[in-house]
């Protein structure tokens, strides 16, 4: 067994296609197929379901894939640890962030990048479930996600900020003149919300249930851009995080009403896999990240 065979196997699992996996590894398809066949012969089991196209992994293949990813991650960790001793901190960090936390990522990546210019950063927008899954599968180094709403497994966490919520609505609409709005009253509005597969939506639904309200959103989206833009449509309001508006600003023609009764907050923070030895880059990112103060709603730009 050689590392290269495991690299090919991991690529096949990601691409779900022999030709694309070979292209990702910069080898010919016969080379990749032969290497996996050799791995099967050495282990004495079938790894890939046989067919004209890739059909998935056998039960034994799933076990092999799990070990392959762990071995590849350990090999990368070995290289990082040696490089840190001989060359200083360098390499690549893959960070996955839930969409509502994307505006806050720069508070983490900017100081880290300034301190460690030899490190490249890749930031991906992912759901909380995808972040957990990819950390487990060694496909992410760090996640920025909710810490206190749904259980996290096999991770070390560090709080970064408290997410709070506002109703974004037209300033010339029926709520004009209000300074805040209760969750119960918000539930009576025509709402645009995130889709149910996103944890932010499950949080919002849970708060509504706590006040005895079960709104049926008129519009659902998995895009935070659409969430904000729909609030500019007459008769539609969106529930967004206060921190999200730090990035967008309050869109022209809209206003952001703090949601009260209750004043709800959820903790968002960094997570890394609870594995030893600790990956140097993930350790450094976690160590230097500082709590971010609660955002202040930005003013709308002045048109001149």
C-alpha positions in Angstrom: 0.0 0.0 0.0 1.3 3.4 -0.9 0.0 6.9 -0.2 -0.6 7.6 -3.8 -3.3 4.8 -4.0 -5.1 6.4 -1.0 -4.9 9.8 -2.7 -6.6 8.3 -5.8 -9.3 6.7 -3.6 -10.0 9.9 -1.8 -10.3 11.8 -5.2 -12.7 9.1 -6.5 -14.9 9.6 -3.3 -15.0 13.4 -3.9 -15.5 13.4 -7.6 -17.8 10.2 -7.8 -16.4 9.8 -11.3 -13.3 7.9 -12.5 -12.3 10.4 -15.3 -12.8 13.5 -13.1 -10.9 11.8 -10.2 -8.0 11.1 -12.6 -8.0 14.6 -13.8 -8.0 16.0 -10.3 -4.9 13.8 -9.6 -3.2 14.7 -12.9 -3.0 11.1 -14.1 -4.7 9.1 -16.7 -7.9 7.2 -15.9 -6.2 3.8 -16.5 -3.5 4.7 -14.0 -6.0 5.6 -11.4 -8.1 2.5 -12.0 -5.1 0.2 -11.9 -3.9 1.7 -8.6 -7.3 1.1 -6.9 -7.4 -2.4 -8.3 -3.9 -3.0 -6.9 -5.2 -1.7 -3.5 -8.1 -4.1 -3.7 -5.8 -7.0 -4.5 -3.5 -6.2 -1.6 -6.4 -5.9 0.9 -8.3 -8.8 -0.5 -11.6 -7.0 -0.8 -13.6 -5.1 -3.4 -13.6 -1.4 -2.7 -15.6 0.0 -5.6 -18.9 -1.3 -6.9 -18.2 -2.7 -10.3 -20.1 -1.3 -13.3 -19.6 0.8 -16.5 -19.8 3.9 -14.4 -18.9 4.7 -10.8 -21.7 3.3 -8.6 -20.3 3.8 -5.2 -18.2 2.0 -2.6 -18.8 -1.5 -1.2 -19.3 -1.8 2.6 -15.6 -2.8 2.9 -14.8 0.1 0.6 -16.4 2.6 3.0 -14.2 1.3 5.8 -11.1 1.5 3.6 -12.0 5.1 2.6 -12.4 6.2 6.2 -9.0 4.8 7.1 -7.5 6.3 3.9 -8.7 9.8 4.8 -7.3 9.5 8.3 -3.9 8.3 7.0 -3.8 11.1 4.4 -4.7 13.7 7.1 -1.9 12.3 9.4 0.6 12.5 6.5 -0.4 16.2 5.9 -0.1 16.8 9.7 3.3 15.3 9.7 4.4 17.6 6.9 2.9 20.7 8.6 4.6 19.8 11.9 8.0 19.4 10.3 7.5 22.6 8.2 6.6 24.6 11.3 9.9 23.6 13.0 12.1 24.2 10.0 10.4 26.9 8.0 7.9 28.6 10.3 4.1 28.5 9.9 3.0 27.9 6.3 0.5 25.8 4.3 -3.2 26.0 3.8 -6.2 26.3 6.1 -9.7 25.3 4.9 -12.4 27.1 6.8 -16.1 26.4 6.5 -18.5 29.0 7.7 -22.3 29.0 8.0 -23.8 31.6 5.6 -25.0 34.0 8.4 -21.5 34.1 9.8 -19.7 35.0 6.6 -19.6 38.7 7.3 -17.7 38.0 10.5 -15.1 35.7 8.9 -12.8 38.7 8.0 -12.5 39.5 11.7 -10.7 36.1 12.0 -8.9 35.6 8.7 -7.5 39.1 8.4 -5.4 39.2 11.6 -4.4 35.6 11.0 -3.2 36.3 7.5 -1.3 39.4 8.6 0.5 37.4 11.3 1.1 34.3 9.1 1.6 35.6 5.5 2.9 32.2 4.4 -0.4 30.5 5.0 -3.2 30.5 2.3 -6.8 30.5 3.4 -9.8 28.9 1.7 -13.2 30.0 3.0 -16.3 28.0 2.1 -20.0 28.7 2.7 -21.5 25.6 4.2 -24.4 24.5 6.4 -23.7 23.5 10.0 -24.3 19.9 9.1 -21.8 20.1 6.2 -19.2 21.7 8.5 -19.5 18.8 11.0 -19.4 16.2 8.2 -16.4 17.7 6.4 -14.4 18.1 9.6 -15.1 14.4 10.4 -14.0 13.5 6.9 -10.8 15.5 7.1 -12.0 17.9 4.4 -12.1 21.0 6.6 -9.5 22.2 9.1 -11.7 24.8 11.0 -15.4 25.6 11.1 -17.3 28.7 12.1 -20.7 27.6 13.3 -23.3 27.6 16.0 -22.0 26.2 19.3 -25.1 26.0 21.5 -28.1 25.1 19.5 -27.5 21.6 18.1 -25.0 19.1 19.4 -21.5 19.1 18.0 -19.4 15.9 18.2 -15.7 15.2 18.4 -14.6 18.9 18.2 -12.9 21.5 20.3 -14.7 24.9 20.2 -14.0 28.5 21.0 -16.8 31.2 21.2 -16.4 34.2 18.9 -19.6 36.2 19.1 -23.3 36.2 19.9 -25.7 36.2 17.0 -28.8 38.4 17.5 -31.8 39.0 15.3 -33.7 41.8 13.6 -36.7 42.1 11.3 -35.7 43.8 8.1 -38.7 45.5 6.5 -39.6 48.5 4.3 -39.4 51.8 6.1 -42.5 53.1 4.3 -44.5 49.9 5.3 -47.0 49.3 8.1 -44.3 49.0 10.7 -42.9 52.5 10.0 -42.2 54.4 13.3 -41.6 51.2 15.3 -38.3 50.9 17.3 -38.6 47.1 17.9 -41.0 44.3 17.3 -41.9 41.2 19.3 -41.4 37.7 17.8 -45.2 37.2 18.1 -45.9 40.3 16.0 -43.2 39.3 13.6 -44.8 36.0 13.1 -47.9 37.7 11.7 -45.9 39.4 8.9 -45.4 38.0 5.4 -42.0 36.6 5.9 -38.9 35.6 3.8 -36.8 33.0 5.8 -33.9 30.7 5.1 -34.7 27.2 4.1 -35.3 24.5 6.7 -32.0 22.7 6.1 -30.2 25.7 7.5 -29.7 25.9 11.3 -30.5 29.6 11.4 -34.0 28.7 10.2 -34.3 26.0 12.8 -33.3 28.5 15.4 -35.9 31.1 14.2 -38.6 28.4 14.1 -37.7 27.4 17.7 -38.0 31.0 18.9 -41.4 31.3 17.2 -42.6 28.1 18.9 -41.5 29.4 22.3 -44.0 32.2 21.9 -46.7 30.0 20.5 -46.5 31.1 16.9 -46.0 29.0 13.8 -45.6 31.3 10.8 -45.7 29.9 7.3 -43.1 31.8 5.3 -44.2 33.2 1.9 -40.6 32.9 0.6 -37.8 30.5 1.4 -34.2 30.9 0.2 -30.8 29.4 1.0 -29.1 32.7 0.0 -28.4 35.4 2.5 -28.4 37.9 -0.5 -32.0 37.0 -1.3 -32.9 37.2 2.3 -31.9 40.8 2.4 -33.1 41.8 -1.1 -36.6 40.4 -0.5 -37.1 42.8 2.5 -37.2 45.6 0.0 -40.3 44.2 -1.7 -43.6 45.8 -0.6 -45.4 43.6 1.9 -42.4 41.3 2.6 -40.1 41.2 5.7 -37.1 39.1 6.5 -35.6 37.9 9.7 -31.8 38.3 9.5 -28.9 38.4 12.0 -27.8 41.8 13.2 -24.2 40.8 12.2 -25.3 40.1 8.6 -26.2 43.7 8.2 -22.7 44.7 9.3 -21.6 43.4 5.9 -24.6 44.5 3.8 -25.5 47.7 5.6 -29.2 48.3 6.0 -30.5 48.2 2.4 -31.9 51.5 1.1 -35.6 51.9 1.7 -35.6 49.4 4.6 -35.2 49.5 8.4 -34.0 46.9 10.9 -36.2 46.4 13.9 -34.7 44.5 16.9 -36.7 41.4 17.7 -37.7 41.3 21.4 -39.9 39.3 23.7 -37.7 37.4 23.9 -34.3 39.0 23.1 -32.7 35.9 21.6 -29.0 35.2 21.0 -27.0 32.2 19.9 -23.3 31.6 20.3 -21.2 31.2 17.1 -17.6 30.1 17.3 -14.7 28.2 15.9 -14.5 24.4 15.9 -11.6 22.1 15.1 -11.4 18.3 15.2 -10.6 16.9 18.7 -7.7 14.8 17.5 -4.1 14.5 18.8 -1.7 15.7 17.8 -3.3 19.0 17.1 -2.8 20.3 13.6 -0.4 23.3 13.8 -2.3 25.7 11.5 -5.7 25.0 13.2 -4.1 25.4 16.6 -2.6 28.8 15.7 -5.9 30.0 14.2 -7.8 29.0 17.2 -5.3 30.5 19.6 -5.1 33.9 18.1 -8.9 34.4 17.4 -10.4 36.9 19.8 -14.1 37.5 20.7 -15.8 39.9 18.4 -18.0 42.6 20.1 -21.7 42.8 19.2 -22.1 44.6 15.9 -23.8 48.0 15.7 -26.3 48.4 12.9 -24.5 50.4 10.2 -26.1 53.6 8.8 -27.4 53.7 5.3 -25.0 55.4 2.8 -25.6 59.0 2.1 -26.3 59.6 -1.5 -24.6 62.7 -2.9 
